[in-house]
Amino acid sequence: MSRRDRRKAMQDAKNFTPKKNKMSSVGVTILAVIAVAAWIAFVMARN
């Protein structure tokens, strides 16, 4: 593997990973908000 290939691979990895991480973190945040809202609604309905 030449230096140019390695640099290109690192660049691709750098461009690829943040997008995936951002998407997953947004998904986790949305899931957490939905879970909290559902829990609050459940507690309110029970009381």
PDBQT receptor file of N, H, CA, C and O in Angstrom, charges set to zero:
ATOM      1  N   MET A   1       0.855  -1.192   0.000  1.00  0.00    +0.000 N 
ATOM      2  CA  MET A   1       0.000   0.000   0.000  1.00  0.00    +0.000 C 
ATOM      3  C   MET A   1       0.896   1.248   0.000  1.00  0.00    +0.000 C 
ATOM      4  O   MET A   1       1.706   1.441   0.906  1.00  0.00    +0.000 OA
ATOM      5  N   SER A   2       0.740   2.072  -1.007  1.00  0.00    +0.000 N 
ATOM      6  H   SER A   2       0.082   1.915  -1.743  1.00  0.00    +0.000 HD
ATOM      7  CA  SER A   2       1.581   3.261  -1.081  1.00  0.00    +0.000 C 
ATOM      8  C   SER A   2       1.067   4.354  -0.153  1.00  0.00    +0.000 C 
ATOM      9  O   SER A   2      -0.026   4.258   0.405  1.00  0.00    +0.000 OA
ATOM     10  N   ARG A   3       1.874   5.385  -0.005  1.00  0.00    +0.000 N 
ATOM     11  H   ARG A   3       2.761   5.463  -0.458  1.00  0.00    +0.000 HD
ATOM     12  CA  ARG A   3       1.499   6.465   0.906  1.00  0.00    +0.000 C 
ATOM     13  C   ARG A   3       0.240   7.177   0.395  1.00  0.00    +0.000 C 
ATOM     14  O   ARG A   3      -0.625   7.572   1.177  1.00  0.00    +0.000 OA
ATOM     15  N   ARG A   4       0.157   7.334  -0.948  1.00  0.00    +0.000 N 
ATOM     16  H   ARG A   4       0.860   7.014  -1.583  1.00  0.00    +0.000 HD
ATOM     17  CA  ARG A   4      -1.008   8.035  -1.501  1.00  0.00    +0.000 C 
ATOM     18  C   ARG A   4      -2.282   7.227  -1.252  1.00  0.00    +0.000 C 
ATOM     19  O   ARG A   4      -3.317   7.782  -0.883  1.00  0.00    +0.000 OA
ATOM     20  N   ASP A   5      -2.196   5.912  -1.458  1.00  0.00    +0.000 N 
ATOM     21  H   ASP A   5      -1.355   5.461  -1.758  1.00  0.00    +0.000 HD
ATOM     22  CA  ASP A   5      -3.364   5.058  -1.214  1.00  0.00    +0.000 C 
ATOM     23  C   ASP A   5      -3.801   5.140   0.242  1.00  0.00    +0.000 C 
ATOM     24  O   ASP A   5      -4.989   5.232   0.551  1.00  0.00    +0.000 OA
ATOM     25  N   ARG A   6      -2.802   5.105   1.136  1.00  0.00    +0.000 N 
ATOM     26  H   ARG A   6      -1.837   5.031   0.885  1.00  0.00    +0.000 HD
ATOM     27  CA  ARG A   6      -3.133   5.153   2.563  1.00  0.00    +0.000 C 
ATOM     28  C   ARG A   6      -3.798   6.488   2.910  1.00  0.00    +0.000 C 
ATOM     29  O   ARG A   6      -4.774   6.530   3.659  1.00  0.00    +0.000 OA
ATOM     30  N   ARG A   7      -3.253   7.584   2.352  1.00  0.00    +0.000 N 
ATOM     31  H   ARG A   7      -2.460   7.550   1.743  1.00  0.00    +0.000 HD
ATOM     32  CA  ARG A   7      -3.835   8.900   2.645  1.00  0.00    +0.000 C 
ATOM     33  C   ARG A   7      -5.258   8.977   2.105  1.00  0.00    +0.000 C 
ATOM     34  O   ARG A   7      -6.148   9.523   2.757  1.00  0.00    +0.000 OA
ATOM     35  N   LYS A   8      -5.469   8.429   0.913  1.00  0.00    +0.000 N 
ATOM     36  H   LYS A   8      -4.746   7.986   0.383  1.00  0.00    +0.000 HD
ATOM     37  CA  LYS A   8      -6.818   8.441   0.337  1.00  0.00    +0.000 C 
ATOM     38  C   LYS A   8      -7.771   7.607   1.193  1.00  0.00    +0.000 C 
ATOM     39  O   LYS A   8      -8.916   7.999   1.420  1.00  0.00    +0.000 OA
ATOM     40  N   ALA A   9      -7.292   6.458   1.666  1.00  0.00    +0.000 N 
ATOM     41  H   ALA A   9      -6.362   6.139   1.482  1.00  0.00    +0.000 HD
ATOM     42  CA  ALA A   9      -8.132   5.609   2.513  1.00  0.00    +0.000 C 
ATOM     43  C   ALA A   9      -8.485   6.333   3.811  1.00  0.00    +0.000 C 
ATOM     44  O   ALA A   9      -9.625   6.277   4.271  1.00  0.00    +0.000 OA
ATOM     45  N   MET A  10      -7.498   7.012   4.397  1.00  0.00    +0.000 N 
ATOM     46  H   MET A  10      -6.571   7.057   4.024  1.00  0.00    +0.000 HD
ATOM     47  CA  MET A  10      -7.764   7.751   5.634  1.00  0.00    +0.000 C 
ATOM     48  C   MET A  10      -8.761   8.878   5.378  1.00  0.00    +0.000 C 
ATOM     49  O   MET A  10      -9.645   9.140   6.193  1.00  0.00    +0.000 OA
ATOM     50  N   GLN A  11      -8.599   9.548   4.216  1.00  0.00    +0.000 N 
ATOM     51  H   GLN A  11      -7.880   9.335   3.555  1.00  0.00    +0.000 HD
ATOM     52  CA  GLN A  11      -9.524  10.635   3.874  1.00  0.00    +0.000 C 
ATOM     53  C   GLN A  11     -10.942  10.082   3.721  1.00  0.00    +0.000 C 
ATOM     54  O   GLN A  11     -11.902  10.670   4.220  1.00  0.00    +0.000 OA
ATOM     55  N   ASP A  12     -11.065   8.942   3.024  1.00  0.00    +0.000 N 
ATOM     56  H   ASP A  12     -10.286   8.465   2.618  1.00  0.00    +0.000 HD
ATOM     57  CA  ASP A  12     -12.381   8.323   2.855  1.00  0.00    +0.000 C 
ATOM     58  C   ASP A  12     -12.980   7.959   4.210  1.00  0.00    +0.000 C 
ATOM     59  O   ASP A  12     -14.166   8.180   4.457  1.00  0.00    +0.000 OA
ATOM     60  N   ALA A  13     -12.145   7.397   5.086  1.00  0.00    +0.000 N 
ATOM     61  H   ALA A  13     -11.182   7.217   4.886  1.00  0.00    +0.000 HD
ATOM     62  CA  ALA A  13     -12.638   7.013   6.408  1.00  0.00    +0.000 C 
ATOM     63  C   ALA A  13     -13.100   8.251   7.171  1.00  0.00    +0.000 C 
ATOM     64  O   ALA A  13     -14.139   8.233   7.831  1.00  0.00    +0.000 OA
ATOM     65  N   LYS A  14     -12.312   9.333   7.074  1.00  0.00    +0.000 N 
ATOM     66  H   LYS A  14     -11.467   9.347   6.539  1.00  0.00    +0.000 HD
ATOM     67  CA  LYS A  14     -12.665  10.558   7.792  1.00  0.00    +0.000 C 
ATOM     68  C   LYS A  14     -13.989  11.112   7.267  1.00  0.00    +0.000 C 
ATOM     69  O   LYS A  14     -14.824  11.590   8.034  1.00  0.00    +0.000 OA
ATOM     70  N   ASN A  15     -14.167  11.037   5.928  1.00  0.00    +0.000 N 
ATOM     71  H   ASN A  15     -13.488  10.648   5.305  1.00  0.00    +0.000 HD
ATOM     72  CA  ASN A  15     -15.411  11.550   5.351  1.00  0.00    +0.000 C 
ATOM     73  C   ASN A  15     -16.593  10.646   5.668  1.00  0.00    +0.000 C 
ATOM     74  O   ASN A  15     -17.733  11.105   5.728  1.00  0.00    +0.000 OA
ATOM     75  N   PHE A  16     -16.320   9.358   5.870  1.00  0.00    +0.000 N 
ATOM     76  H   PHE A  16     -15.394   8.985   5.821  1.00  0.00    +0.000 HD
ATOM     77  CA  PHE A  16     -17.409   8.390   6.044  1.00  0.00    +0.000 C 
ATOM     78  C   PHE A  16     -17.898   8.326   7.489  1.00  0.00    +0.000 C 
ATOM     79  O   PHE A  16     -19.104   8.283   7.733  1.00  0.00    +0.000 OA
ATOM     80  N   THR A  17     -16.976   8.318   8.446  1.00  0.00    +0.000 N 
ATOM     81  H   THR A  17     -15.996   8.353   8.249  1.00  0.00    +0.000 HD
ATOM     82  CA  THR A  17     -17.382   8.036   9.822  1.00  0.00    +0.000 C 
ATOM     83  C   THR A  17     -18.246   9.122  10.462  1.00  0.00    +0.000 C 
ATOM     84  O   THR A  17     -19.234   8.772  11.107  1.00  0.00    +0.000 OA
ATOM     85  N   PRO A  18     -17.941  10.421  10.328  1.00  0.00    +0.000 N 
ATOM     86  CA  PRO A  18     -18.765  11.412  11.034  1.00  0.00    +0.000 C 
ATOM     87  C   PRO A  18     -20.221  11.361  10.593  1.00  0.00    +0.000 C 
ATOM     88  O   PRO A  18     -21.126  11.540  11.408  1.00  0.00    +0.000 OA
ATOM     89  N   LYS A  19     -20.450  11.115   9.286  1.00  0.00    +0.000 N 
ATOM     90  H   LYS A  19     -19.715  10.970   8.625  1.00  0.00    +0.000 HD
ATOM     91  CA  LYS A  19     -21.825  11.059   8.793  1.00  0.00    +0.000 C 
ATOM     92  C   LYS A  19     -22.585   9.939   9.495  1.00  0.00    +0.000 C 
ATOM     93  O   LYS A  19     -23.717  10.123   9.942  1.00  0.00    +0.000 OA
ATOM     94  N   LYS A  20     -21.932   8.758   9.585  1.00  0.00    +0.000 N 
ATOM     95  H   LYS A  20     -21.012   8.609   9.222  1.00  0.00    +0.000 HD
ATOM     96  CA  LYS A  20     -22.576   7.614  10.226  1.00  0.00    +0.000 C 
ATOM     97  C   LYS A  20     -22.820   7.905  11.706  1.00  0.00    +0.000 C 
ATOM     98  O   LYS A  20     -23.896   7.624  12.234  1.00  0.00    +0.000 OA
ATOM     99  N   ASN A  21     -21.813   8.469  12.368  1.00  0.00    +0.000 N 
ATOM    100  H   ASN A  21     -20.939   8.697  11.939  1.00  0.00    +0.000 HD
ATOM    101  CA  ASN A  21     -21.951   8.752  13.798  1.00  0.00    +0.000 C 
ATOM    102  C   ASN A  21     -23.060   9.764  14.044  1.00  0.00    +0.000 C 
ATOM    103  O   ASN A  21     -23.843   9.624  14.984  1.00  0.00    +0.000 OA
ATOM    104  N   LYS A  22     -23.123  10.793  13.185  1.00  0.00    +0.000 N 
ATOM    105  H   LYS A  22     -22.487  10.907  12.422  1.00  0.00    +0.000 HD
ATOM    106  CA  LYS A  22     -24.154  11.821  13.360  1.00  0.00    +0.000 C 
ATOM    107  C   LYS A  22     -25.537  11.198  13.182  1.00  0.00    +0.000 C 
ATOM    108  O   LYS A  22     -26.454  11.468  13.958  1.00  0.00    +0.000 OA
ATOM    109  N   MET A  23     -25.678  10.364  12.155  1.00  0.00    +0.000 N 
ATOM    110  H   MET A  23     -24.934  10.144  11.524  1.00  0.00    +0.000 HD
ATOM    111  CA  MET A  23     -26.977   9.728  11.917  1.00  0.00    +0.000 C 
ATOM    112  C   MET A  23     -27.376   8.867  13.117  1.00  0.00    +0.000 C 
ATOM    113  O   MET A  23     -28.515   8.946  13.577  1.00  0.00    +0.000 OA
ATOM    114  N   SER A  24     -26.466   8.059  13.621  1.00  0.00    +0.000 N 
ATOM    115  H   SER A  24     -25.541   7.996  13.246  1.00  0.00    +0.000 HD
ATOM    116  CA  SER A  24     -26.809   7.162  14.729  1.00  0.00    +0.000 C 
ATOM    117  C   SER A  24     -27.119   7.959  15.989  1.00  0.00    +0.000 C 
ATOM    118  O   SER A  24     -28.026   7.599  16.740  1.00  0.00    +0.000 OA
ATOM    119  N   SER A  25     -26.368   9.049  16.231  1.00  0.00    +0.000 N 
ATOM    120  H   SER A  25     -25.632   9.341  15.621  1.00  0.00    +0.000 HD
ATOM    121  CA  SER A  25     -26.624   9.851  17.434  1.00  0.00    +0.000 C 
ATOM    122  C   SER A  25     -27.982  10.531  17.329  1.00  0.00    +0.000 C 
ATOM    123  O   SER A  25     -28.700  10.634  18.323  1.00  0.00    +0.000 OA
ATOM    124  N   VAL A  26     -28.347  11.002  16.122  1.00  0.00    +0.000 N 
ATOM    125  H   VAL A  26     -27.764  10.918  15.314  1.00  0.00    +0.000 HD
ATOM    126  CA  VAL A  26     -29.669  11.606  15.926  1.00  0.00    +0.000 C 
ATOM    127  C   VAL A  26     -30.743  10.558  16.168  1.00  0.00    +0.000 C 
ATOM    128  O   VAL A  26     -31.748  10.842  16.819  1.00  0.00    +0.000 OA
ATOM    129  N   GLY A  27     -30.546   9.351  15.652  1.00  0.00    +0.000 N 
ATOM    130  H   GLY A  27     -29.729   9.120  15.122  1.00  0.00    +0.000 HD
ATOM    131  CA  GLY A  27     -31.521   8.282  15.860  1.00  0.00    +0.000 C 
ATOM    132  C   GLY A  27     -31.668   7.939  17.331  1.00  0.00    +0.000 C 
ATOM    133  O   GLY A  27     -32.783   7.749  17.817  1.00  0.00    +0.000 OA
ATOM    134  N   VAL A  28     -30.547   7.857  18.045  1.00  0.00    +0.000 N 
ATOM    135  H   VAL A  28     -29.641   8.011  17.650  1.00  0.00    +0.000 HD
ATOM    136  CA  VAL A  28     -30.604   7.549  19.481  1.00  0.00    +0.000 C 
ATOM    137  C   VAL A  28     -31.320   8.663  20.229  1.00  0.00    +0.000 C 
ATOM    138  O   VAL A  28     -32.120   8.393  21.125  1.00  0.00    +0.000 OA
ATOM    139  N   THR A  29     -31.039   9.922  19.868  1.00  0.00    +0.000 N 
ATOM    140  H   THR A  29     -30.389  10.141  19.140  1.00  0.00    +0.000 HD
ATOM    141  CA  THR A  29     -31.696  11.059  20.532  1.00  0.00    +0.000 C 
ATOM    142  C   THR A  29     -33.199  11.013  20.309  1.00  0.00    +0.000 C 
ATOM    143  O   THR A  29     -33.975  11.209  21.244  1.00  0.00    +0.000 OA
ATOM    144  N   ILE A  30     -33.617  10.751  19.057  1.00  0.00    +0.000 N 
ATOM    145  H   ILE A  30     -32.987  10.592  18.297  1.00  0.00    +0.000 HD
ATOM    146  CA  ILE A  30     -35.054  10.689  18.755  1.00  0.00    +0.000 C 
ATOM    147  C   ILE A  30     -35.695   9.546  19.541  1.00  0.00    +0.000 C 
ATOM    148  O   ILE A  30     -36.774   9.712  20.111  1.00  0.00    +0.000 OA
ATOM    149  N   LEU A  31     -35.034   8.388  19.573  1.00  0.00    +0.000 N 
ATOM    150  H   LEU A  31     -34.158   8.253  19.110  1.00  0.00    +0.000 HD
ATOM    151  CA  LEU A  31     -35.575   7.248  20.324  1.00  0.00    +0.000 C 
ATOM    152  C   LEU A  31     -35.701   7.587  21.801  1.00  0.00    +0.000 C 
ATOM    153  O   LEU A  31     -36.694   7.230  22.435  1.00  0.00    +0.000 OA
ATOM    154  N   ALA A  32     -34.704   8.273  22.356  1.00  0.00    +0.000 N 
ATOM    155  H   ALA A  32     -33.897   8.562  21.841  1.00  0.00    +0.000 HD
ATOM    156  CA  ALA A  32     -34.751   8.639  23.776  1.00  0.00    +0.000 C 
ATOM    157  C   ALA A  32     -35.903   9.594  24.043  1.00  0.00    +0.000 C 
ATOM    158  O   ALA A  32     -36.615   9.438  25.035  1.00  0.00    +0.000 OA
ATOM    159  N   VAL A  33     -36.097  10.582  23.170  1.00  0.00    +0.000 N 
ATOM    160  H   VAL A  33     -35.519  10.709  22.365  1.00  0.00    +0.000 HD
ATOM    161  CA  VAL A  33     -37.194  11.543  23.346  1.00  0.00    +0.000 C 
ATOM    162  C   VAL A  33     -38.531  10.817  23.293  1.00  0.00    +0.000 C 
ATOM    163  O   VAL A  33     -39.413  11.070  24.114  1.00  0.00    +0.000 OA
ATOM    164  N   ILE A  34     -38.682   9.908  22.320  1.00  0.00    +0.000 N 
ATOM    165  H   ILE A  34     -37.965   9.703  21.654  1.00  0.00    +0.000 HD
ATOM    166  CA  ILE A  34     -39.941   9.159  22.196  1.00  0.00    +0.000 C 
ATOM    167  C   ILE A  34     -40.165   8.306  23.443  1.00  0.00    +0.000 C 
ATOM    168  O   ILE A  34     -41.283   8.236  23.953  1.00  0.00    +0.000 OA
ATOM    169  N   ALA A  35     -39.109   7.657  23.936  1.00  0.00    +0.000 N 
ATOM    170  H   ALA A  35     -38.200   7.714  23.522  1.00  0.00    +0.000 HD
ATOM    171  CA  ALA A  35     -39.242   6.801  25.121  1.00  0.00    +0.000 C 
ATOM    172  C   ALA A  35     -39.657   7.627  26.329  1.00  0.00    +0.000 C 
ATOM    173  O   ALA A  35     -40.537   7.214  27.085  1.00  0.00    +0.000 OA
ATOM    174  N   VAL A  36     -39.035   8.795  26.523  1.00  0.00    +0.000 N 
ATOM    175  H   VAL A  36     -38.320   9.131  25.909  1.00  0.00    +0.000 HD
ATOM    176  CA  VAL A  36     -39.381   9.654  27.665  1.00  0.00    +0.000 C 
ATOM    177  C   VAL A  36     -40.816  10.142  27.538  1.00  0.00    +0.000 C 
ATOM    178  O   VAL A  36     -41.559  10.135  28.519  1.00  0.00    +0.000 OA
ATOM    179  N   ALA A  37     -41.216  10.567  26.339  1.00  0.00    +0.000 N 
ATOM    180  H   ALA A  37     -40.612  10.572  25.542  1.00  0.00    +0.000 HD
ATOM    181  CA  ALA A  37     -42.583  11.053  26.137  1.00  0.00    +0.000 C 
ATOM    182  C   ALA A  37     -43.589   9.941  26.411  1.00  0.00    +0.000 C 
ATOM    183  O   ALA A  37     -44.617  10.177  27.045  1.00  0.00    +0.000 OA
ATOM    184  N   ALA A  38     -43.299   8.727  25.937  1.00  0.00    +0.000 N 
ATOM    185  H   ALA A  38     -42.464   8.536  25.421  1.00  0.00    +0.000 HD
ATOM    186  CA  ALA A  38     -44.206   7.602  26.165  1.00  0.00    +0.000 C 
ATOM    187  C   ALA A  38     -44.288   7.285  27.661  1.00  0.00    +0.000 C 
ATOM    188  O   ALA A  38     -45.370   6.998  28.172  1.00  0.00    +0.000 OA
ATOM    189  N   TRP A  39     -43.157   7.334  28.361  1.00  0.00    +0.000 N 
ATOM    190  H   TRP A  39     -42.277   7.568  27.946  1.00  0.00    +0.000 HD
ATOM    191  CA  TRP A  39     -43.143   7.048  29.801  1.00  0.00    +0.000 C 
ATOM    192  C   TRP A  39     -43.965   8.090  30.552  1.00  0.00    +0.000 C 
ATOM    193  O   TRP A  39     -44.744   7.740  31.438  1.00  0.00    +0.000 OA
ATOM    194  N   ILE A  40     -43.797   9.382  30.203  1.00  0.00    +0.000 N 
ATOM    195  H   ILE A  40     -43.164   9.666  29.483  1.00  0.00    +0.000 HD
ATOM    196  CA  ILE A  40     -44.556  10.451  30.870  1.00  0.00    +0.000 C 
ATOM    197  C   ILE A  40     -46.047  10.264  30.604  1.00  0.00    +0.000 C 
ATOM    198  O   ILE A  40     -46.860  10.392  31.519  1.00  0.00    +0.000 OA
ATOM    199  N   ALA A  41     -46.411   9.963  29.362  1.00  0.00    +0.000 N 
ATOM    200  H   ALA A  41     -45.750   9.859  28.619  1.00  0.00    +0.000 HD
ATOM    201  CA  ALA A  41     -47.822   9.752  29.031  1.00  0.00    +0.000 C 
ATOM    202  C   ALA A  41     -48.372   8.568  29.823  1.00  0.00    +0.000 C 
ATOM    203  O   ALA A  41     -49.504   8.616  30.303  1.00  0.00    +0.000 OA
ATOM    204  N   PHE A  42     -47.578   7.508  29.961  1.00  0.00    +0.000 N 
ATOM    205  H   PHE A  42     -46.658   7.469  29.571  1.00  0.00    +0.000 HD
ATOM    206  CA  PHE A  42     -48.015   6.324  30.706  1.00  0.00    +0.000 C 
ATOM    207  C   PHE A  42     -48.240   6.669  32.179  1.00  0.00    +0.000 C 
ATOM    208  O   PHE A  42     -49.241   6.262  32.768  1.00  0.00    +0.000 OA
ATOM    209  N   VAL A  43     -47.313   7.415  32.768  1.00  0.00    +0.000 N 
ATOM    210  H   VAL A  43     -46.500   7.745  32.289  1.00  0.00    +0.000 HD
ATOM    211  CA  VAL A  43     -47.438   7.785  34.182  1.00  0.00    +0.000 C 
ATOM    212  C   VAL A  43     -48.645   8.700  34.374  1.00  0.00    +0.000 C 
ATOM    213  O   VAL A  43     -49.399   8.542  35.335  1.00  0.00    +0.000 OA
ATOM    214  N   MET A  44     -48.829   9.657  33.463  1.00  0.00    +0.000 N 
ATOM    215  H   MET A  44     -48.217   9.786  32.683  1.00  0.00    +0.000 HD
ATOM    216  CA  MET A  44     -49.970  10.577  33.562  1.00  0.00    +0.000 C 
ATOM    217  C   MET A  44     -51.284   9.805  33.470  1.00  0.00    +0.000 C 
ATOM    218  O   MET A  44     -52.214  10.062  34.234  1.00  0.00    +0.000 OA
ATOM    219  N   ALA A  45     -51.358   8.859  32.534  1.00  0.00    +0.000 N 
ATOM    220  H   ALA A  45     -50.603   8.650  31.913  1.00  0.00    +0.000 HD
ATOM    221  CA  ALA A  45     -52.598   8.103  32.348  1.00  0.00    +0.000 C 
ATOM    222  C   ALA A  45     -52.878   7.236  33.578  1.00  0.00    +0.000 C 
ATOM    223  O   ALA A  45     -54.037   7.022  33.934  1.00  0.00    +0.000 OA
ATOM    224  N   ARG A  46     -51.826   6.740  34.224  1.00  0.00    +0.000 N 
ATOM    225  H   ARG A  46     -50.885   6.914  33.935  1.00  0.00    +0.000 HD
ATOM    226  CA  ARG A  46     -52.018   5.859  35.375  1.00  0.00    +0.000 C 
ATOM    227  C   ARG A  46     -52.510   6.648  36.592  1.00  0.00    +0.000 C 
ATOM    228  O   ARG A  46     -53.317   6.150  37.377  1.00  0.00    +0.000 OA
ATOM    229  N   ASN A  47     -52.023   7.867  36.739  1.00  0.00    +0.000 N 
ATOM    230  H   ASN A  47     -51.368   8.272  36.102  1.00  0.00    +0.000 HD
ATOM    231  CA  ASN A  47     -52.396   8.640  37.941  1.00  0.00    +0.000 C 
ATOM    232  C   ASN A  47     -53.795   9.223  37.805  1.00  0.00    +0.000 C 
ATOM    233  O   ASN A  47     -54.273   9.900  38.715  1.00  0.00    +0.000 OA
TER     234      ASN A  47
